[in-house]
Amino acid sequence: MTLIATLIGLSFTLFCGVAIVINCIVLHAMFKARYPCINPLYILTAFTIGTCTLRMTVIGFYYAPQIIFERTLLGENDTDQVPFLITSFIVVMWAEAAFTQVLIALNRVFTMRDMPQKRWFSKRNCLIYIVIIIPQTAVVLWISYSLLPCCKYYFFRHLYSVWPLIIDGQANMIMDYVFRPLNILCYSLPVVCYVMIFAQVYTATREQQSGSSAERRREVARTLHFAYAFIFYLGLYISLELQPYIPKSMPVLNVFEIYLAICDCVSMAVIQATMNKNIRRNIKWKPSQWVNRVKPSQSSQIGVTWIEPTSLKY
């Protein structure tokens, strides 16, 4: 069992490390292309990739060492205060990414249906949405844990995943009355939005009234990018709903849930890097390419032309 736990922990660290590097490279390419200053949609994209990177950092470099060394870090056991706060941080980051998925889907609906999106999805408003989402998710989680008796979520290293701590067979009220309704809302709204968009595109294509302009085709392509990424979010949600049916005597099955969470966290960056031409051309895979250097031979070849003062005309 120790060998299996070591291999599982090392695989978590390896996959998370690679995914974090990919996310950072794509974020650098986005800011290099100045997309956050041009299109408000990329502000939401960058925020999503950032929250996913934080989640993978905790999984790969806090949870994985606990599995490898078979002991709780920063605490005596898995249910201590510090491990609980770190797990709550993971839950908050996941909720923020889910709320952002709703905003991205609504942005796509406003764009594709020619609705006045500038009023709702300006750069200023997108930043306001992010500022509201960050404390909102933390407050909702804190109120839920304070008012409802069951059940808080912890990372149990022997189960390789985050599980609720069931108290005396009580019903998981936090899942039933808080997490599940929010998840249904955050994952059903994007599904409705993307179905509406693709139904409109399909109908317009049959009537030969759409796709004529290059800008329209770009918007359809962008919508496809985010729809592909949303598939991973939806898959992770389905796996979390199936988690209670996994027998605790077979904890290895929970490993696939963590792998799916890592794929979910890196999916947005991978799709943007492979399908978005503007981001792809700004990606620098080598660290030496991140800094623009001027060779001495180039600087020595720069000539200076003297302009006589008499030749200037005012």
N, C-alpha and C positions, 0 to 999 in steps of 0.2 A: 504493500500500500504506500510505503514511503517513496519507492521509485516512481510509482504512478503519480503521486502528488508532486514530486519534483519535476517530472516531465510536464505536467499540466501547468504548474507555476511558471516554468521557463517558457513554455509556449505562449502564455499570456503576456509575459514581459516582452518576448520577441515580437509578437504580432502588434502589440500596443506601441512598441518603439518604432516599428516601421510605419504604422498608421499615423503616429504623431509627426514623424518627419514629413510624410506626404501632406498632411494638413498644413503644417507650417510653410512648406514650399508653395502650396496653392494660395495660402493667405498672402504670402510675400508677392506672388504674381498678381493677385488682385489689387493690392495697394500699389504695385509697380505700374499697373495699367490704369491707376487712378479711377477704378470703377466705383468705389464708394462715394467719390465726388461727382460722378456723372449720373448713375442710375440708383435710385433708392432701393431697388430690389437687391442689389449686391450688399447693401448695409445689412439686411436681414440674413443674406447668405453668409457673410463673414461672421455675424453673431452666432449663427447655427454651428459653423465649423469651429468657432472658438469654444463654445460650450461642450461640443463633442470632444475636443482635444483635452479639456479639463477632466472629463469623465474617464478617458483612456489613461490619463496620467495616474489617476487614483487606482484604476484596475491593474495597470501594468507595474506600478512601482509602490503600491501599498498593499493591495489585496494579494498579488502574486507572491511577494516575499513571505506573507503569512502562510500561504499554502506550502511553499518550499520548506520553510523552517519549522512548520507545524507549531506556531505560537502566535499569539496576538501581539501586534506592534502597538505601542503607545497605550497599553492597557494590560490588565491582568487577564481578562477574558473577553470574549466577543461582544458581550453586552455592556461593557463599561461605557462611560460618558463620551470619551474622545472617539472611540470607534463608532459609536452611535452618531455623533455629529458628522463624522466623515461620510458615513452612509447616507445621512440626511442630505449632505451636500450633493452626493450623486443623484439622489431623487430629485432635488431642486433643479439641477442642471438638465436632467432628462425632461422634467416638466416644462422648463423654459424652451427647450428645443421643440417640444410638442406644440406649444403655443405659437412659436415662430412658424411652424409648418402651416398653421391656419392662416397667418398673415400672408405668407407667400402664396398660398392657394387663392386667397381673396384678391391679391394683387394681380394674379394671372387672369382671374375672372374680369376684373375691372378693365384690364388691358385688352383682352380678346373681344370683349363685348362693347368696346368703345365707350365705356362709362367714364365719368369725370374722376379719374384716379389721382390727379394732381392734388385734389383737395384732401384726400385721405392718405395717400402714399407719397407725400413729398419727403425730401430728405429730413426735414425738421420733424415731421410727424413720425417717421420710422424710428428716429432716435428717441422720441417721446415714448413710443410703444415699448422699446427695449428698456428704457428707464423704469417704466411701469411694471413690465413683466418680471424683472429681477426681484424687487421686494415683494411683489404680489405672490409669487410661488412660495417664497420663504415664509410669508405670513400665513398663507393657507395651510402649509404643512405644520407650522407651529401650533395654530389653532386646532387642527385636527388631532395632533398628539396630546394637546392639553385637555380637550373636551371629551374625546372618545376613549373608552377604557382599553380597547384592543383594535389594532395590534401594531406595535412599532416594528420597523424593519431594521434588520441587522445583517451584516455579512458573516456567515458561518463558514469558517475555513474548511471544516470537514464535509460541508455540503457544496463547496465550490461556488456559492452563489449567495444572493441577497434573499433572505426569507423573513416572513413575519414571525414574531415570537408569540405563539399562541398561549394564552393564559387560561388554564383550567377549562380548556375546551370551549372557550367563548367564541362567538362569531367574529370574524374579521370585519368590524364595523368601518374601519378606515378604508379598506378596500371596497366595501359594499356601498358606502355613502359618500366617499370623497374621490378615491382614485379611479374607480370604474366609471362613474358618471363623467368625470373630467376626461378620461381617456376616450370614452365613446364620443364625447363632443369634439375633442381635438382630432380624432381620426376619422370620424364620419363626415365632418364638414369638408375637409380636403377631397375626400372621395366624391362627394356631391359636386364640388367645384370642378374637378378634372373631368367628370362625366359630362357636365354641362358644356365645358370647353370643347371636348373632342366631339361631342354630338353636334355642336355648332359648326366646327371645322368640317366634319363629314358631310353635313347637309349643304354647306356653302360650296364644298368641292363638287358635289354632284350637280349643283346648280351652276357651276362654273362662274361663281361670283367672288371667289376668294383665292388667295395665293398669287395674285397678280403682282403685288408690290413686294420688293425685297424686304422692307421693314416688317410686313405681315408675316413673311416666312421666317424671319428671325424670331419674332415673338412666339410663333408656333414651336420653333426649335427650343427656345428657352423653356416653354411650358413642358415640353417632353423631358427636358433635363430634370426639372424638379419633380415631375411625375415619377420618373425612374427612381430618384432618391427616396421618394415617399414610400415606394414599395418596400424598402428595407425597414423603414419606421413601422409600417403596418405589420411586417413579418415579426418584428421584435415584440410588438404589442400582443400578437396572437400567441407567441411563445410564453409571454408573461401570464396570459390568461390560462394557459395549459399547465403552468408550473405547479399549482396545487395537486394536480393529478399524478405528478412524478413521485414515485415511492422514495422515501428517504433512505431506504436500503440500497438504492441504486443512484448515488449522488453523481456518478460519472455522467449521467444524462444531462445534468445541469451545465456541464462544460460547453455543450453545443449552444446553450442560451448565451453564455458569455461570448463565444465566438460570433454569434449573430449580433450581439451588442457592439462588438468591435467593428464588424462589417457595416453596421448601421452608422457608427460614428465616422467612418472614413468614406462612406458612399458618396456624400455630397461633394467632397473634395475630388474623389476619383472621377466622378461624372463631369464635373466642371473642367478638370484637367484634360479629359479625353475628348469631350464633345464641344467645348467652348473654344473656338479658334482664338479669340482675343486673349483669353487667359493662357491658352497653351503656348502662344508665341512669347509670352512674358515669363514662362517658367524657367527657372535656373536650377538645374539639378545638382550642379557642382557648387560647393560653398565659395570657391574662388570667383564664380560668376556673379555673386551677390553684390560685389563692389566693383564699380566701374573704374578701371585703372587706365591711365594714359601712359603709354610706353615712352621712354626717353627719346627714342629715335623719331617718334611722331612729333614730340614737342620741339625737337631741334629743327624740324623741317618747316615749322611755321614761320613764314616770312612777315616782315613789317614794311608797309609801304608808307613813305613820308609824303604828306600832302602839304604843298606850299600854302602859306597863309593867304597869298594873293589870289589863289585859285578858288577860294571860298566865296560864295555869293550869299548875301543875306537878304 
